[in-house]
Amino acid sequence: MSQPATALADRIVSSLYRRAEELATASVTRRARGRDMTRIIDNLLTSRLTGFPIMLLTLGAILWVTVVGANYPSQVIGSVLFAVEDWLTSVFTTLGWPDWLHGVLVLGMYRTLAWVVSVMLPPMAIFLPCFTLLEDLGYLPRVAFNLDAIFKAAGACGKQSLTMSMGFGCNAAGIIACRIIDSPRERLIAVLTNNFIVCNGRFPTLIAVSAILVNQLTRDSLGASGAGAFASLIVVGVVLVGIVMTLAVSWVLSRTLLRGAPTFVALELPPFRRPQVGRVLVHSMLDRTIFVLLRAMTVAAPAGALVWVLGNTMVGGQDIVSHLAGILGPAGRFMGLDGFIVGAFILGLPANEIVLPILMMSYLTAGKMIKLDGLDALSGTLVAHGWTSLTALCYMLFSLLHWPCATTLLTVWKETNSRRWTLLAAIIPTAVAVIVCIVVAQGARLLGLE
Amino acid sequence: MGPDGPRDRRRRPTVRQASAFPLVALAGNPNTGKSTLFNALTGLNQHTGNWPGKTVLMAHGVTRHRSRSYTIVDLPGTYSLLASSAEERVASDFLCLKPPDVTVVVADAGCLERNLNLALQVMEVTDRAVLCVNLVDEARQRGIELDLRVLAAGLGIPVVATVARKGRGLLELMDAVAGICDGSIVTSPKRVAYEPDIEEALARLERQLERGLPPGAAARWLAIRALCGDPAPAGTAAAPRALTPPVRPASAAPGFGKGLTP
């Protein structure tokens, strides 16, 4: 901006301010106020000493409620839906319909949908309302305040912690939220790193897999409540790895591709407001949870059918899924995963919600059949296909760090209007995921930990 | 996720119907309760949350008041119409290019002064404005009392107190909106007088700008924007080049200039 324009702007703006001040002075009276609770609470929430522990405790508490609370409904929904599958199968048998039709519709589509609903619905229905309540209360700006200095140190904008928080709901929403960042440089950093925040399409997966990891590590020695707490600790750990990665990649970007000094931002701490509980519950259940679930289901149904077809089409004495898994196998195992897992992540590009169901489908169609009843079947199937605690850990890390889903990539493209940045938004996380998984897997094997 | 959850579509009028209704825009500083007010008026479920900057996309809805319909637009929060961030410019461009039938400036009663700054700017854009002083319950708890009559007299536009969360004051607000729409309320905004040399420059620029603008556009405010060095809104051949040097970040990377601005 040229100098004279700035000087003129200053004079114009100060005329406006002077008038606003006159009007406010004439119409506002302030009584002496009593004890200001907001200030006391704010001091606790944003102090150096207590701010971070409270943040971690809050995150841990929400995740714990989600892990523990989702377990039972998941079992119930799972057993109901899989009972329906048995019923459907008997209907198909009675009517004498061909096997392939039963395979595509019931074993492919319906079963994948059943996995998506039973694994995804309960955690989402608990996590999203909790998160929205915090948002309504006014906690997010305090989080932003706490993290401001850290983001500045990483060369990014303090408001990035707000867009990051929106990413917990959905990365695409988080990326649109990046419009609140003024500087294009800082905005791009926020857009490119939003994917490292676990979205609610990945939360349920992480929760399910963390339960398996806990089971592997402790062999039921903790009891149900202990296992729940441990599982939520692991998920908190994964979320923190994501935040650290956000900062690390922001730091690297602000020193390489997107060089520049962080700009100053004014952050407003609004007063706490009692959340509109009824509204939040209705809104986050109907509008967000059901919306996200429906979106996942529309992608999952055809994907499930496709996987069944691939898993039952024999080419050279082997089905196509096993062929693909064989090709991807060596690379997968080098990262602590296997060929089926890598394949599921690739097929899961449309939506993160369907990665785990697709993986289950590929294991089940290509390998051993296991009686499915609820979530126990999930861990049973995975362990039967050679999952160790290292596999579970690498799976979680890869899920956390890998490329964004198609919707998110599309949003990046719309927001940046550039194919190059969209490509980078896919390449950077993928590279990070591959490197981290290789380091973890090879490190663990070197130390003989697997 | 878009503003329209799957449930809302049924009761929503078609675009053609909705565009026939008077257009009412909600403008205001971030986190003053615009989206809450929007939801209360339209019955829609626009996402709300207690943090500044939450609304980045405009949402449209329809409200009925005394058997007439109005289209309501929820604008992203902005501290100033002279702002530079992408989401703030949405509000500014929207108001300047085709001022709505009525613009409701939603203000936080708790920090009126800062909010009035925006109200004064909106009054530069349009005569047809209402000041909605929201969150008056919260302000009262903090010991802040407002004299709305003094405020209305000082601004020259209707001033209404509301608590949008509880639906208080919405009738009065819509009465004021309806009054401006049907001409029963005529506002006489008391505009800010800038220093004489600035006023003179503005008058000259305004005349120059009017030629390149769609009818009804706020030439005076666009002139102020140009004087302040703000780029012209997208889609106008308006602002003279000399006054608006293109603002490019020093760190421009490849593919960068193509625009992050939506």
Chai-1 contact restraints between the chains, C-beta under 6 A:
chainA,res_idxA,chainB,res_idxB,connection_type,confidence,min_distance_angstrom,max_distance_angstrom,comment,restraint_id
A,M1,B,G229,contact,1.0,0.0,6.0,A-B,restraint_1
A,S2,B,P245,contact,1.0,0.0,6.0,A-B,restraint_2
A,A5,B,G229,contact,1.0,0.0,6.0,A-B,restraint_3
A,L8,B,L227,contact,1.0,0.0,6.0,A-B,restraint_4
A,A9,B,C228,contact,1.0,0.0,6.0,A-B,restraint_5
A,S15,B,V192,contact,1.0,0.0,6.0,A-B,restraint_6
A,S15,B,Y194,contact,1.0,0.0,6.0,A-B,restraint_7
A,L16,B,N117,contact,1.0,0.0,6.0,A-B,restraint_8
A,L16,B,L120,contact,1.0,0.0,6.0,A-B,restraint_9
A,L16,B,V192,contact,1.0,0.0,6.0,A-B,restraint_10
A,Y17,B,N117,contact,1.0,0.0,6.0,A-B,restraint_11
A,R19,B,L120,contact,1.0,0.0,6.0,A-B,restraint_12
A,R19,B,V192,contact,1.0,0.0,6.0,A-B,restraint_13
A,A20,B,E113,contact,1.0,0.0,6.0,A-B,restraint_14
A,A20,B,L116,contact,1.0,0.0,6.0,A-B,restraint_15
A,A20,B,N117,contact,1.0,0.0,6.0,A-B,restraint_16
A,A20,B,L120,contact,1.0,0.0,6.0,A-B,restraint_17
A,E21,B,E113,contact,1.0,0.0,6.0,A-B,restraint_18
A,L23,B,L116,contact,1.0,0.0,6.0,A-B,restraint_19
A,L23,B,G154,contact,1.0,0.0,6.0,A-B,restraint_20
A,A24,B,L112,contact,1.0,0.0,6.0,A-B,restraint_21
A,A24,B,E113,contact,1.0,0.0,6.0,A-B,restraint_22
A,A24,B,L116,contact,1.0,0.0,6.0,A-B,restraint_23
A,A26,B,V150,contact,1.0,0.0,6.0,A-B,restraint_24
A,S27,B,L146,contact,1.0,0.0,6.0,A-B,restraint_25
A,S27,B,D147,contact,1.0,0.0,6.0,A-B,restraint_26
A,S27,B,V150,contact,1.0,0.0,6.0,A-B,restraint_27
A,S27,B,L151,contact,1.0,0.0,6.0,A-B,restraint_28
A,V28,B,L112,contact,1.0,0.0,6.0,A-B,restraint_29
A,V28,B,L146,contact,1.0,0.0,6.0,A-B,restraint_30
A,T29,B,E145,contact,1.0,0.0,6.0,A-B,restraint_31
A,R30,B,G143,contact,1.0,0.0,6.0,A-B,restraint_32
A,R30,B,I144,contact,1.0,0.0,6.0,A-B,restraint_33
A,R31,B,G143,contact,1.0,0.0,6.0,A-B,restraint_34
A,R33,B,R142,contact,1.0,0.0,6.0,A-B,restraint_35
A,R33,B,G143,contact,1.0,0.0,6.0,A-B,restraint_36
A,E135,B,G49,contact,1.0,0.0,6.0,A-B,restraint_37
A,D136,B,G49,contact,1.0,0.0,6.0,A-B,restraint_38
A,D136,B,N50,contact,1.0,0.0,6.0,A-B,restraint_39
A,G138,B,N50,contact,1.0,0.0,6.0,A-B,restraint_40
A,L140,B,W51,contact,1.0,0.0,6.0,A-B,restraint_41
A,P141,B,W51,contact,1.0,0.0,6.0,A-B,restraint_42
A,I176,B,V56,contact,1.0,0.0,6.0,A-B,restraint_43
A,R179,B,V56,contact,1.0,0.0,6.0,A-B,restraint_44
A,R179,B,A86,contact,1.0,0.0,6.0,A-B,restraint_45
A,R179,B,E87,contact,1.0,0.0,6.0,A-B,restraint_46
A,I180,B,G53,contact,1.0,0.0,6.0,A-B,restraint_47
A,I180,B,E87,contact,1.0,0.0,6.0,A-B,restraint_48
A,D182,B,S84,contact,1.0,0.0,6.0,A-B,restraint_49
A,D182,B,S85,contact,1.0,0.0,6.0,A-B,restraint_50
A,P184,B,P249,contact,1.0,0.0,6.0,A-B,restraint_51
A,P184,B,L260,contact,1.0,0.0,6.0,A-B,restraint_52
A,R185,B,P249,contact,1.0,0.0,6.0,A-B,restraint_53
A,R185,B,S251,contact,1.0,0.0,6.0,A-B,restraint_54
A,L257,B,A253,contact,1.0,0.0,6.0,A-B,restraint_55
A,R259,B,S251,contact,1.0,0.0,6.0,A-B,restraint_56
A,G260,B,S251,contact,1.0,0.0,6.0,A-B,restraint_57
A,E268,B,P52,contact,1.0,0.0,6.0,A-B,restraint_58
A,P270,B,N31,contact,1.0,0.0,6.0,A-B,restraint_59
A,P270,B,N50,contact,1.0,0.0,6.0,A-B,restraint_60
A,R273,B,N50,contact,1.0,0.0,6.0,A-B,restraint_61
A,H283,B,N45,contact,1.0,0.0,6.0,A-B,restraint_62
A,D287,B,G5,contact,1.0,0.0,6.0,A-B,restraint_63
A,D287,B,N45,contact,1.0,0.0,6.0,A-B,restraint_64
A,N417,B,K258,contact,1.0,0.0,6.0,A-B,restraint_65
A,N417,B,G259,contact,1.0,0.0,6.0,A-B,restraint_66
A,S418,B,G255,contact,1.0,0.0,6.0,A-B,restraint_67
A,S418,B,K258,contact,1.0,0.0,6.0,A-B,restraint_68
A,R420,B,G255,contact,1.0,0.0,6.0,A-B,restraint_69
